[in-house]
Amino acid sequence: MQKDHSNFPAVPSVTGLIHHPYIPPAGFEAPQPGVFKASTVYFPTVAAMRQREWKDKSAYTYGLHGTPTTYLLEERLSALEGGLQCMLVPSGLAALALVALAVLKTGDEVLIPDNAYGPNKALADGELRHFGITHRFYDPMDPDDLSRQITPSTRLVWLEAPGSVSMEFPDLPEMVRHCRERGVLCALDNTWGAGLAFKPFDLLGDGAGGQGSLAVDISAHALTKYPSGGGDVLMGSVITRDAALHLQIKLCHMRLGLGVAANDAETVLRSLPSIGLRYAAHDQTARALAAWWQTQPQCAQLMHPAFEGAPGHAHWQALCDREPGTGLAAGLFSVMIDARFSQAQVDAFCDGLKLFKIGYSWGGPVSLVVPYDIAAMRQAWPGHLKSGTLVRFSTGLESAQDLILDLHQAVQAHLPMA
């Protein structure tokens, strides 16, 4: 192809490099989408600048308002969860905060399950309280308690399935019904389900998420976990199906100046095609480890939604396992170590594990373990939990047998039976 450089200096200069006229030909296709990085976005004319609209994704105006890379990720995530609109934010916690700041104002109230993700509770007790927004905690295993606590000031109800750390699985459809009957927005932290275990916008499985389906209003998702899969990206999403609600959230997102890095979006796009395979692998390994714990006398209680006797198991079956034996349950579970063992002994057990690393988050290739002080995390000790010290496990992609051998050696060394 003949190149016309007649308007540029014969000798290369900085100006010539910056304004070089070459544009690569269109039509390039490859397994991975291109990565577009921008703060500034060019307009061909002033008229075009004034006419472009970013709110409906019909054009580009500024990096924070979207690029081809972020638009693509948003659309794929919407499809994964059965939503229609998606906003990307820098972390899962940022997704929770965006929802709260977009829909709540001074004088409003938010209801939060007592087993919710701790930072969401801290957000309500900190910044939201400072803004004059009140909050109360409800029993996540009692839909009637949720209904009783809804008042004329209640504007938002948070849901989690299962609950953070202690893994209780609530009657999610019934809770959504209570919110619908009372005209209150409900938002789900859907990080565990990831759009795979169940569909947040089609809870009864009777449609494609249309207006006739029982659905949450908002799904918040920590993409840091399963969509990323590498333990190396912080990102979150807020997904909706209602255009007016989405615009309300999008405008708040714009005013807060939230954005994600193009290379982080690229990393999630690259990982997303394998999320189903990885999720199933994490699930299978977690069930193998949970079954092993059931045989150990040190285990006072197993908290894994797919296991009979676990808190909320029947609710998990109804929502995720409609065709028995096909339900998914992620790679997360907790064990209540018998109260005869001290906190120091449980800590030593965690320290003694060789393959499990001590660290927060989950969904990556490396298995993780963290002991928790449930008494300090709840309004009162939940009646459905036995006494002891809770340890949460997140399975990675290692061999289940290797992980079981690691658990065995650490139990033998640090949690011996008298």
BABALUM-319366 format. One line per 4 residues: for each residue z, y, x of C-alpha. Coordinates in steps of 0.05 Angstrom, whole numbers, plus 32768, in hexadecimal, padded with zeros to 4 digits. Example, Ala and Ser with C-alpha at 12.3 -4.5 7.8 and 13.67 -1.06 7.14 Angstrom:
BEGIN
809C/7FA6/80F6 | 808F/7FEB/8111
***
This chain:
BEGIN
8000/8000/8000 | 7FEC/8044/801C | 8027/8073/8021 | 801F/80BE/8017
804D/80E5/8046 | 8026/8126/8045 | 805F/814E/8029 | 8091/8137/805E
809B/814C/80A7 | 8070/8127/80DA | 80AD/811B/8104 | 80E5/80F8/80DF
8120/8125/80CE | 8161/811D/80A7 | 8140/8140/806C | 8105/8111/8070
8133/80D5/8070 | 815C/80EE/8035 | 811F/80FE/800C | 80F2/80C5/8022
80C1/80B7/7FEA | 80BE/806B/7FED | 80D5/8047/7FAE | 80D7/7FFA/7FB0
80AA/7FD9/7F7C | 80C8/7FC5/7F3A | 80CB/7F7E/7F21 | 80F9/7F5E/7F55
8121/7F24/7F37 | 8154/7EF7/7F58 | 8190/7ECC/7F44 | 81C0/7F06/7F4F
81B6/7F4A/7F2E | 81AE/7F88/7F58 | 81E9/7FB4/7F6A | 81E4/7FFD/7F58
8216/802E/7F77 | 821A/8075/7F60 | 8244/80B1/7F52 | 8208/80E0/7F4B
81D0/80CA/7F1D | 818D/80F0/7F21 | 816A/8110/7EE6 | 811F/8120/7EE9
8128/8162/7EC4 | 815F/818F/7EA8 | 8147/817C/7E62 | 8150/8133/7E72
8196/8141/7E8C | 81A9/8162/7E4B | 818B/812C/7E20 | 81A6/80EE/7E41
81DC/80C8/7E1D | 820C/8099/7E40 | 823A/8085/7E06 | 8207/8053/7DEA
81EF/8039/7E2D | 81A9/8054/7E21 | 81A8/807B/7E62 | 81CE/808C/7EA1
81F2/80CE/7EAF | 8229/80C3/7EE3 | 8246/8089/7F09 | 8286/8086/7EE1
825E/8081/7EA1 | 8239/8043/7EB8 | 8203/8026/7EE4 | 81D4/7FEB/7ED9
8207/7FBF/7EFD | 8242/7FD2/7ED0 | 8219/7FD2/7E91 | 8202/7F8B/7EA0
8248/7F72/7EAE | 8262/7F92/7E6E | 822C/7F71/7E44 | 8239/7F2D/7E62
8284/7F32/7E57 | 8279/7F48/7E0F | 824E/7F0A/7E05 | 8284/7EDD/7E25
82BA/7EF5/7DF6 | 828F/7EFF/7DB8 | 8296/7F4B/7DB8 | 8262/7F82/7DB3
827C/7FB8/7DE2 | 82A1/7FB6/7E24 | 82C2/7FE8/7E53 | 82D2/7FD7/7E9C
8312/7FF0/7EBD | 8331/7FE7/7F02 | 8363/7FB0/7EEE | 837E/7F86/7EB6
83BA/7FB5/7EAF | 838A/7FF0/7EAC | 8369/7FCE/7E70 | 83AC/7FCA/7E4C
83BC/8012/7E5D | 8377/802A/7E46 | 8381/800A/7E02 | 83C5/8029/7DFA
83AF/806F/7E0F | 8370/806C/7DE5 | 8391/8059/7DA2 | 83D9/8073/7DA6
83F6/80B9/7DA1 | 843A/80D9/7D9E | 8462/80BD/7D63 | 843C/807B/7D62
845B/8037/7D6E | 8441/7FF9/7D92 | 845B/7FB3/7D87 | 845B/7F83/7DC3
846C/7F39/7DC6 | 84AD/7F2C/7DEC | 8488/7EFC/7E1A | 8451/7F2E/7E2B
8436/7F3C/7E71 | 846E/7F63/7E92 | 8447/7FA0/7EA9 | 8430/7FAC/7E61
8479/7FAF/7E4B | 8488/7FDD/7E86 | 844E/800B/7E72 | 846C/8011/7E2C
84B1/801F/7E48 | 8497/8051/7E7A | 8459/807C/7E6E | 8452/806E/7E24
849B/807F/7E18 | 8492/80C0/7E3F | 8458/80D1/7E11 | 8484/80C8/7DD3
8467/8084/7DC1 | 849C/8051/7DAD | 8499/8006/7DB4 | 84BE/7FC8/7D9C
84BA/7F7F/7DAE | 84AE/7F47/7D7C | 84B8/7EFC/7D7E | 8474/7EE0/7D93
8482/7E9E/7D71 | 8493/7EBC/7D2D | 8459/7EDF/7D08 | 848A/7EF4/7CD2
84B4/7F19/7D06 | 8475/7F3F/7D1A | 8467/7F50/7CD2 | 84AE/7F68/7CC6
84AB/7F96/7D02 | 846B/7FBA/7CEE | 847C/7FFF/7CD4 | 8453/803C/7CBD
8456/8054/7D05 | 843A/8014/7D23 | 83F3/8021/7D3C | 83E9/7FE7/7D6D
8400/7F9F/7D74 | 83F7/7F7A/7DB5 | 83EB/7F2F/7DB4 | 83EB/7EFC/7DEC
83D5/7EB4/7DE8 | 83F9/7E94/7E0B | 8433/7EC1/7E1E | 843B/7ED6/7E66
8462/7EA7/7E94 | 8484/7E7D/7E5E | 8441/7E69/7E3F | 8454/7E67/7DF5
8416/7E63/7DCA | 841C/7E8E/7D8B | 83FD/7E85/7D46 | 83C8/7EB8/7D59
839F/7EB6/7D18 | 83DD/7EC1/7CEE | 83F3/7EFC/7D18 | 83AE/7F1B/7D12
83B1/7F12/7CC7 | 83F3/7F37/7CC4 | 83D4/7F71/7CEB | 8398/7F71/7CBD
83C4/7F73/7C7F | 83EB/7FAE/7C9A | 83AF/7FD4/7CB5 | 83C7/7FD3/7CFD
839A/7FCB/7D3A | 83A6/7F8B/7D61 | 8394/7F83/7DAA | 8394/7F41/7DCF
83A0/7F36/7E19 | 836B/7F00/7E1F | 8370/7EF3/7E6A | 8387/7EAB/7E61
8353/7E99/7E2D | 831C/7EBD/7E54 | 82EB/7EB7/7E1A | 82E9/7E6B/7E26
8328/7E4C/7E07 | 831B/7E71/7DC5 | 82F3/7EAC/7DAB | 831E/7EEA/7D9D
82EC/7F06/7D6C | 82E3/7EC5/7D46 | 8329/7EA6/7D42 | 8319/7E75/7D0A
82D8/7E5C/7D2A | 82B3/7E69/7CE9 | 827F/7E9B/7D01 | 8262/7EC1/7D3B
8296/7EF8/7D3B | 827A/7F1E/7D00 | 82A0/7F4A/7CD0 | 82B4/7F0E/7CA6
82D8/7EEC/7CE0 | 8321/7EF1/7CF1 | 8322/7F19/7D31 | 834C/7F44/7D5E
8338/7F8D/7D62 | 833B/7F90/7DAE | 8338/7F5D/7DE6 | 8354/7F72/7E29
8344/7F45/7E64 | 835A/7F45/7EAD | 8318/7F34/7ECE | 8342/7F2D/7F0D
8350/7EE6/7EF7 | 831B/7EB4/7EDF | 82DD/7EE1/7EDB | 82E6/7EF4/7F24
8300/7EB1/7F3B | 830A/7EC4/7F83 | 834D/7EE7/7F84 | 832C/7F22/7FA4
8318/7F52/7F6C | 8342/7F7F/7F3F | 8320/7F90/7EFD | 832B/7F90/7EB2
8304/7F96/7E72 | 830F/7FAF/7E2B | 82E1/7F8F/7DF8 | 82D7/7FA2/7DAF
82A9/7F96/7D74 | 82B5/7FD7/7D4E | 8287/8010/7D64 | 82B8/8048/7D50
82F2/8027/7D74 | 82C8/801A/7DB1 | 82B3/8064/7DB4 | 82FC/8078/7DAF
830D/804C/7DEA | 82CE/8061/7E10 | 82DE/80AB/7E0B | 8325/809F/7E23
8308/8076/7E5C | 82DB/80B1/7E6E | 8314/80E4/7E6B | 8341/80B9/7E97
8309/80B3/7ECB | 830D/8067/7ECE | 82D8/8040/7EF3 | 82CB/8001/7F1B
82A9/7FF8/7F5E | 8262/7FDE/7F5D | 8270/7FA8/7F90 | 82AC/7F90/7F66
827E/7F8D/7F29 | 824C/7F67/7F53 | 8281/7F34/7F67 | 8295/7F27/7F1F
824B/7F21/7F0A | 8241/7EEE/7F41 | 827E/7EC5/7F2C | 8273/7EC9/7EE0
823E/7E91/7EDB | 8270/7E5E/7EF6 | 82AC/7E73/7ECC | 82A5/7E38/7E9D
82A4/7E05/7ED5 | 82DE/7E26/7EF9 | 8308/7E2E/7EBB | 8300/7DE5/7EA9
8311/7DD0/7EF0 | 8351/7DFB/7EF0 | 8362/7DDE/7EAC | 835A/7D95/7EC2
8384/7D9F/7F00 | 83BB/7DC3/7EDA | 83C0/7D8A/7EA8 | 83C5/7D57/7EE0
83FE/7D7E/7F00 | 8420/7D8B/7EBE | 841E/7D41/7EAE | 843D/7D32/7EF1
8476/7D63/7EE4 | 8484/7D40/7EA2 | 8499/7D02/7EC9 | 84C9/7D28/7EF6
8513/7D2C/7EE4 | 8517/7D71/7F03 | 84EA/7D8B/7ECB | 8515/7DA0/7E8F
84D9/7DBB/7E68 | 848D/7DC0/7E71 | 846A/7DFE/7E58 | 8420/7DEE/7E52
83FE/7DFC/7E0E | 83D4/7DBD/7E0F | 8411/7D8F/7E15 | 8435/7D75/7DD8
847B/7D93/7DD3 | 8469/7DD3/7DF8 | 8479/7E13/7DD2 | 843F/7E22/7DA3
8418/7DE2/7DB3 | 8403/7DDB/7D6A | 83E8/7E22/7D6A | 83BF/7E13/7DA9
83A3/7DD5/7D87 | 8390/7DFC/7D49 | 836D/7E34/7D6F | 8352/7E13/7DAE
834D/7DC8/7D9F | 832C/7DC5/7D5B | 8305/7D88/7D73 | 833F/7D60/7D91
8337/7D54/7DDB | 8307/7D8D/7DE7 | 8337/7DC8/7DEB | 833E/7DF2/7E2A
8380/7E0B/7E45 | 8374/7E30/7E87 | 8397/7E20/7EC9 | 83DB/7E3D/7EBC
841D/7E1C/7EA9 | 8467/7E23/7EB4 | 84A1/7DF3/7EC1 | 84EA/7DFF/7EB1
8510/7DE1/7EEB | 8551/7DC2/7ED4 | 858D/7DF0/7ED3 | 85B3/7DC3/7F03
8588/7DE0/7F3B | 8599/7E25/7F55 | 8569/7E5F/7F5C | 856F/7E56/7FA8
8558/7E0E/7FA2 | 851E/7E20/7F75 | 8509/7E57/7FA6 | 850D/7E25/7FDF
84E1/7DF6/7FB8 | 84AC/7E2D/7FB0 | 84B2/7E3F/7FF9 | 84AA/7DF6/800C
8466/7DEE/7FEA | 842D/7DEB/801C | 83EE/7DF0/7FF1 | 840A/7E1D/7FBB
840F/7E65/7FD3 | 8444/7E94/7FB8 | 8420/7ECD/7F95 | 8411/7EF0/7F53
83D1/7EEB/7F2B | 83A8/7EAC/7F1F | 8362/7E92/7F14 | 834F/7E8F/7F5E
833F/7E53/7F8A | 8386/7E4E/7FA7 | 83C0/7E32/7F7F | 83FB/7E61/7F75
8445/7E5A/7F64 | 8479/7E8E/7F4F | 84C1/7E85/7F36 | 84D6/7EB4/7EFE
8518/7ECE/7EE2 | 850A/7EC7/7E98 | 854E/7EE4/7E83 | 853A/7F26/7EA3
84F6/7F26/7E82 | 850A/7F1B/7E39 | 8535/7F40/7E06 | 855C/7EFF/7DFF
8554/7EB8/7E17 | 851E/7E98/7DEA | 853C/7E61/7DBF | 8500/7E33/7DCC
850B/7E34/7E17 | 853D/7E05/7E39 | 856C/7E20/7E6E | 8557/7E1F/7EB6
852A/7E44/7EE7 | 84E1/7E4F/7ED4 | 84AA/7E43/7F07 | 8462/7E55/7EF6
8427/7E31/7F16 | 83DF/7E48/7F19 | 83AF/7E12/7F2E | 8376/7E22/7F5D
833B/7DF7/7F6F | 835D/7DC6/7F9D | 8361/7D7B/7F90 | 8394/7D6C/7F5A
83AE/7D31/7F82 | 83BA/7D5C/7FC0 | 83E0/7D8E/7F96 | 840B/7D57/7F77
841C/7D3D/7FBC | 8431/7D83/7FD0 | 845D/7D8A/7F93 | 847C/7D46/7FA1
848F/7D56/7FE8 | 84AE/7D99/7FD5 | 84D5/7D7B/7F9B | 84F0/7D43/7FC8
8504/7D75/7FFD | 8523/7DAC/7FD3 | 8533/7D91/7F8D | 8554/7D4E/7F9A
8575/7D29/7F61 | 85BE/7D1A/7F6D
***
